[in-house]
Amino acid sequence: MRKLLTVALAAAALVAVAGEEYPELPRKITGETPEQKAERMAWWQQARFGMFIHFGLYAVPARHEWVKSREYINNAKYDSKYLPRFNPDLFDAKEWAAMAKAAGMKYAVLTTKHHEGFCMWDTKTTDYKITKTEFGRDLVREYVDAFRAAGLKVGFYFSIIDWHHPDYLIDQNHPLRPRNRDVWSDEKFAELNKGRKWERYREYMWAQIRELLTGYGKIDIIWFDYTTKNREHPAWGKSYKHWDAVNLVKLTRQLQPAAIIDNRLDLMDTDDGWDFVTPEQFKATKWPTVRGQRVPWETCQTFSGSWGYNRDEMTWKSVPQLIELLSETVSKGGNLIMNVGPTARGEFDERAMDRLAGFARWMHWNSRSIYGCTVAPEDLVAPNGTAITYNPETNRAYIHLYDYPMGRLPIEWVDRIEYAQFLHDGSEIFINQPPKAHTQTGDTHQIGYLQLPMTKPAVEVPVVEVWLKAK
């Protein structure tokens, strides 16, 4: 029965060819209830912190994972130059897993295939794969085995974009697009795509997804990337119709029913064609909402400006900046997935290892302020220069001190505090109730405060753990 369903779904995928009739999006794709979804996603929303790994041929040129598109490089030039030189001989999946776990990450997502089209597993669909290089091994298999053994959840990133496949339609981001935007038109893109058969590409793409979802055991996260929608000029981009995204979600749910799916298949108008939203490379100012309701979310971020290894990229975030990014994300109810782009030899470079070590130091002491935490109750207003995470199970708040105060931390809600301590060493912090008036200024609006040491503790971002009184 399962095999017949898979075949039926694959056949359905070939019906919705670009340019043909396609039914309007249904509001519901699966029969999952909100309670079932919450149960499926519970581990992810407790975890809060994961590792993204962008790895592929683009590590060889080492100047951004979009180098093929940015520099308008065709297949012949790209492959002849970089394919023979891709040999990550220093790759050790166990080392990657150990660093992720030490940094406090609870899950990982690996790029099985990025936009360049190169496959990091031993696919049967093409020879454009890692097992045909000098390296000769299935890197995805080794990643899955090592990360699972380390107790980490495993996820697959899969690019639905493919600049290598001869039937993938040239669009606004394709390396073969016209360099001069002045000549862009629907007619021009139609001319460029003459002879390309989208049905063949989609069949190829679906076959690869089935391999990944059936060949590696239970997969915890499926990260599809991404739909290049262009509402003004549909011929310059792609929509859910191109991927037959509704049936693709059904197939994913059939083959990996517990997997969590991101929101980049252009199915945001449905209730269950996605599980979480994915703000990229910026800090959310508040908990994201869809149709007025708060939704699960994960911000995907890089240590520098690139996802793939970029040797000369120098805008690397400092460890305190990264800790602030993690804790502030959790304070708004979200997850952080932090990216590492391995070198062409398969190692994390020294800058990435330094930042991971910084996370490891901080999380060793302060992970309690991250795991299982979320946005604080509205009446717990964060003092200036801080962010508050909150654990609803323990009824504890965690004040992250980005700007360390001079001895006193004013707290509007001090009367709600039962006990306070530094989280890194468990040392008590005195709670001072507000005085009736200030003798020098005559200010009658006084608030209480936590009495902190004048000297900042030797922690990148100190955290005050607060026991709240029961209401």
C-alpha positions in Angstrom: 0.0 0.0 0.0 2.8 2.4 0.9 4.6 1.8 -2.4 1.3 2.4 -4.3 0.8 5.7 -2.5 4.3 6.8 -3.3 3.8 6.0 -7.0 0.5 7.8 -7.0 1.9 10.9 -5.5 4.8 10.9 -7.9 2.3 10.6 -10.8 0.3 13.5 -9.3 3.4 15.6 -9.2 3.7 15.4 -13.0 0.2 16.8 -13.6 0.9 20.3 -12.4 3.3 21.4 -15.1 4.3 25.1 -15.1 1.8 27.0 -17.3 -1.0 24.4 -16.9 -4.1 24.5 -14.8 -3.4 24.0 -11.1 -6.1 23.9 -8.4 -6.2 26.7 -5.8 -4.3 26.1 -2.6 -6.4 24.2 0.0 -6.3 25.7 3.5 -5.6 22.2 4.9 -3.3 19.7 3.3 -3.1 17.0 6.0 -5.5 15.8 8.7 -3.1 16.7 11.5 -4.7 18.5 14.5 -3.1 21.5 16.3 -2.5 19.2 19.3 -0.8 16.6 17.1 1.5 19.3 15.6 2.4 20.6 19.0 3.3 17.1 20.2 5.4 16.6 17.0 7.3 19.8 17.5 7.7 19.8 21.3 11.4 18.6 21.2 12.3 21.4 18.7 10.7 24.1 20.7 12.5 22.9 23.8 15.9 22.6 22.0 16.1 26.3 20.9 19.6 26.0 19.3 20.9 24.1 16.3 23.7 24.0 13.7 23.3 24.7 10.0 26.1 23.2 7.8 26.5 24.6 4.3 28.9 22.4 2.4 29.4 21.8 -1.3 31.6 22.5 -4.4 31.4 26.2 -3.6 33.9 25.6 -0.7 36.6 25.3 -3.4 36.4 28.8 -4.8 35.7 29.9 -1.2 33.9 33.1 -2.1 30.2 32.6 -1.2 27.9 29.7 -1.9 26.2 31.8 -4.7 29.5 32.2 -6.6 28.1 30.3 -9.6 25.2 32.8 -9.9 27.0 35.9 -8.9 29.8 35.4 -11.4 27.6 34.0 -14.2 29.6 30.7 -14.4 28.2 28.1 -16.7 28.3 24.3 -15.9 31.3 23.5 -18.1 33.5 26.1 -16.5 32.3 25.5 -13.0 32.6 21.7 -13.1 35.9 21.5 -15.0 37.5 23.9 -12.5 36.1 22.8 -9.2 34.8 19.2 -9.4 38.3 17.6 -9.9 39.6 19.6 -6.9 36.9 18.8 -4.4 38.4 16.4 -1.9 37.4 17.0 1.8 40.1 14.6 3.0 40.1 16.0 6.5 36.4 15.6 7.0 35.5 13.8 10.2 31.7 13.7 11.0 32.4 12.8 14.6 34.5 16.0 15.1 31.7 18.1 13.6 29.1 16.4 15.9 31.4 16.8 19.0 31.8 20.6 18.4 28.0 21.0 17.8 27.2 19.2 21.0 29.8 21.1 23.0 28.4 24.4 21.8 25.1 23.4 23.2 23.3 22.7 19.9 20.6 20.1 20.0 20.1 19.5 16.3 21.8 20.0 13.0 20.7 20.5 9.4 23.1 19.6 6.5 22.9 20.8 2.9 22.4 17.6 1.0 22.3 19.7 -2.2 22.5 23.4 -2.6 21.5 25.6 -5.6 24.6 24.6 -7.6 23.0 21.1 -7.9 25.9 19.0 -6.5 24.7 16.1 -4.4 26.5 15.2 -1.1 25.1 11.7 -1.0 25.4 8.6 -3.2 22.3 9.4 -5.3 21.2 7.1 -8.1 19.7 10.1 -10.0 22.9 11.6 -11.3 26.7 11.3 -11.4 27.0 14.9 -10.2 27.7 13.7 -6.7 30.3 13.4 -4.0 30.9 9.6 -4.5 32.2 10.4 -8.0 34.9 12.7 -6.7 38.3 11.8 -5.3 36.7 11.8 -1.9 34.4 8.9 -2.9 32.3 8.6 0.2 28.6 9.3 1.1 29.1 12.3 3.3 25.4 12.5 4.2 25.6 8.9 5.6 28.5 9.7 7.8 26.9 12.9 9.0 23.7 11.1 10.0 25.5 8.3 11.8 27.8 10.6 13.7 25.2 13.2 14.8 22.7 10.5 15.8 25.4 8.8 17.9 26.1 12.1 19.6 22.5 12.4 20.6 21.7 15.2 18.2 18.6 15.4 16.0 19.4 15.3 12.3 18.0 17.4 9.5 18.4 17.6 5.7 18.5 20.9 3.8 17.5 20.3 0.2 17.6 23.0 -2.5 14.6 22.8 -4.8 16.6 25.1 -7.0 19.1 23.4 -9.3 21.4 25.5 -11.6 23.1 22.4 -12.9 20.2 20.4 -14.3 19.6 21.0 -18.0 15.8 21.2 -17.6 15.7 23.6 -14.7 14.1 26.7 -16.0 16.4 29.8 -16.2 15.0 32.5 -14.0 16.0 35.8 -12.2 18.8 34.0 -10.2 20.1 31.4 -12.6 23.8 31.8 -13.7 22.6 31.8 -17.4 20.3 34.8 -16.9 21.1 37.9 -19.0 23.7 40.1 -17.3 21.9 43.2 -18.6 18.6 43.5 -16.7 17.4 46.0 -19.3 16.8 43.1 -21.7 14.8 41.0 -19.2 11.3 40.2 -20.3 8.9 37.3 -20.3 9.8 36.7 -24.0 13.5 36.7 -23.2 13.2 34.1 -20.5 10.9 32.0 -22.8 13.6 32.1 -25.4 16.4 31.1 -22.9 14.2 28.2 -21.8 13.4 26.8 -25.2 13.8 23.0 -25.2 13.9 22.7 -21.4 11.3 20.3 -20.0 10.2 21.2 -16.5 8.4 17.9 -16.0 11.8 16.1 -16.3 13.4 18.4 -13.7 10.6 17.9 -11.3 10.6 14.2 -11.7 14.4 14.3 -11.0 13.9 16.5 -7.9 11.2 14.3 -6.5 13.3 11.2 -7.0 16.1 12.8 -5.0 13.8 13.8 -2.2 12.4 10.2 -2.0 16.0 8.9 -1.7 16.8 11.2 1.2 13.5 10.5 3.0 13.8 6.7 2.7 17.5 5.9 2.8 18.7 7.3 6.1 16.2 6.3 8.8 14.2 8.8 10.8 14.9 12.4 9.7 13.9 15.1 12.2 13.9 18.2 10.0 13.3 18.8 6.3 14.6 22.2 5.2 13.4 23.0 1.6 15.0 26.0 0.0 13.5 28.0 -1.7 10.7 29.5 -3.9 11.8 32.4 -6.1 8.4 33.9 -6.5 7.9 37.0 -8.7 4.3 38.2 -8.6 4.9 40.9 -11.2 6.8 38.7 -13.6 5.9 35.0 -13.0 8.2 33.9 -15.8 11.2 35.2 -13.9 10.5 33.1 -10.8 8.7 30.1 -9.5 5.8 29.3 -7.2 4.3 26.3 -5.4 2.9 25.2 -8.7 6.4 24.5 -10.1 7.2 22.1 -7.3 3.7 20.7 -7.0 4.3 21.6 -3.4 1.0 20.4 -2.0 1.8 16.8 -3.0 5.4 17.2 -2.0 4.3 18.0 1.5 2.0 15.0 1.4 4.8 12.8 0.3 7.1 14.1 3.0 4.5 13.5 5.7 3.9 10.0 4.3 7.6 9.0 4.3 8.7 11.0 7.4 5.6 11.6 9.5 7.5 13.1 12.5 9.7 15.5 10.4 9.4 19.2 10.9 9.2 21.2 7.6 10.2 24.8 7.0 8.1 27.4 5.1 9.9 27.9 1.8 7.7 25.9 -0.5 5.3 28.9 -1.1 2.6 27.3 1.0 2.1 30.1 3.6 -1.6 30.4 2.6 -2.2 26.9 4.0 -2.4 26.0 7.6 -0.3 22.9 7.5 2.0 23.1 4.5 4.7 24.3 6.8 5.7 24.1 10.5 7.8 27.1 11.2 8.8 30.5 9.6 12.5 31.3 8.8 13.6 34.9 9.1 17.1 35.0 7.7 20.1 37.1 8.7 18.2 39.6 10.9 17.0 39.8 14.5 13.2 39.7 14.8 11.8 42.6 16.8 8.9 40.6 18.1 7.5 37.1 17.9 6.4 36.6 14.2 2.7 36.1 13.5 0.7 34.6 10.6 -2.9 35.7 10.2 -2.7 37.3 13.6 -1.4 34.2 15.4 2.0 33.6 16.9 3.8 30.8 15.0 6.9 28.6 15.6 9.9 30.3 14.2 13.6 29.9 13.7 16.1 32.5 12.6 18.9 31.2 10.4 22.1 33.1 10.9 25.8 33.0 9.9 29.0 33.8 11.8 29.9 36.1 8.9 28.2 37.2 5.8 28.3 33.9 3.9 26.7 30.5 4.3 29.4 28.6 2.4 33.1 28.9 3.3 34.3 32.4 2.3 38.0 32.7 3.0 38.2 36.5 2.7 34.9 37.5 4.4 35.8 39.6 7.4 32.5 40.7 9.0 32.6 38.0 11.7 30.3 38.4 14.7 32.0 38.4 18.1 31.1 35.9 20.8 29.1 38.4 22.9 27.2 39.4 19.7 26.4 35.8 19.1 25.3 35.1 22.6 23.0 38.1 22.5 21.6 36.8 19.2 20.8 33.5 20.8 19.3 34.8 24.0 17.3 37.6 22.4 15.9 35.1 19.9 14.7 32.8 22.7 13.3 35.8 24.6 10.9 36.2 21.6 9.9 32.6 21.6 12.2 31.5 18.7 15.0 29.1 17.8 18.5 30.0 16.5 20.1 27.8 13.9 23.7 28.9 13.5 25.6 28.2 10.3 29.1 26.7 9.8 30.6 26.6 6.3 33.4 23.9 6.3 36.5 24.5 4.2 37.1 22.5 1.0 39.2 20.0 3.0 36.2 19.3 5.2 37.1 21.1 8.5 35.6 24.0 10.3 38.0 26.9 10.0 39.7 28.5 13.0 37.3 31.4 13.2 34.2 29.1 13.3 35.9 26.9 15.9 36.6 30.0 18.0 33.0 31.1 17.9 31.7 27.6 18.7 34.1 27.4 21.6 32.7 30.7 22.8 29.2 29.2 22.7 30.5 26.2 24.5 31.9 28.2 27.4 28.8 30.3 27.8 26.3 27.4 27.4 28.3 25.3 30.0 27.1 27.8 32.6 24.0 29.3 31.2 22.1 26.7 29.1 19.3 26.8 31.6 18.4 30.2 30.3 17.9 28.8 26.8 16.5 25.2 26.8 12.8 25.1 27.4 12.6 28.9 27.6 10.4 31.4 25.8 9.0 34.9 25.9 8.5 36.2 29.5 5.0 37.2 30.8 4.1 40.7 29.7 4.5 42.3 33.1 8.1 41.2 33.4 9.5 44.2 31.5 13.2 43.9 30.6 15.5 46.6 32.1 17.4 48.6 29.6 20.3 46.7 28.0 18.9 43.3 28.8 16.6 40.6 27.5 14.6 38.2 29.5 13.9 34.5 28.8 11.4 32.6 30.8 10.9 28.9 31.7 7.1 28.3 32.3 7.8 24.9 33.8 10.0 26.2 36.6 8.5 29.7 36.8 12.0 31.2 36.6 13.1 34.3 34.6 16.6 34.8 33.2 17.9 38.4 32.8 20.7 38.5 30.2 23.0 41.5 30.9 24.2 42.9 27.6 25.1 46.2 29.1 26.5 45.5 32.5 25.2 48.1 35.0 27.2 49.9 37.7 26.2 48.0 40.8 22.4 48.4 40.6 19.9 46.8 38.1 16.6 48.6 38.4 13.6 46.2 38.3 10.0 47.5 38.0 8.6 44.1 39.1 11.0 43.5 42.0 8.1 42.7 44.3 7.6 39.5 42.2 11.1 38.2 42.9 11.5 35.5 45.6 15.3 34.9 45.1 18.0 35.9 42.6 21.4 34.6 41.7 24.1 34.7 39.0 23.5 31.6 36.9 27.2 31.0 36.0 28.3 30.4 39.6 25.0 30.2 41.7 26.0 33.1 43.9 23.2 35.1 45.6 22.2 38.5 44.5 20.5 40.8 47.0 17.0 42.1 46.3 16.4 45.7 47.3 12.8 46.9 47.6 12.1 50.5 46.5 12.6 53.3 49.0 9.7 55.8 49.7 11.6 58.7 48.2 15.1 59.7 47.0 16.6 62.2 49.4 18.8 64.0 46.9 16.3 64.3 43.9 13.0 64.2 45.7 11.8 61.7 43.1 8.8 59.9 44.5 8.7 57.3 41.7 11.3 54.9 43.0 11.8 51.3 41.9 13.6 48.4 43.5 16.8 46.9 42.2 19.1 43.9 42.2 22.4 44.7 43.9 25.2 43.5 41.5 28.9 43.6 42.0 30.6 46.6 40.5 33.0 44.5 38.5 31.4 42.4 35.7 31.9 38.7 36.2 34.3 37.0 33.7 31.4 35.8 31.5 30.7 37.2 28.0 27.1 37.8 28.9 26.2 37.4 32.6 22.8 36.0 33.4 20.7 36.6 36.5 18.4 33.7 37.4 15.3 34.8 39.2 12.8 32.6 41.1 9.4 34.2 40.8 6.8 34.2 43.5 3.7 32.0 42.8 0.7 34.1 41.8 
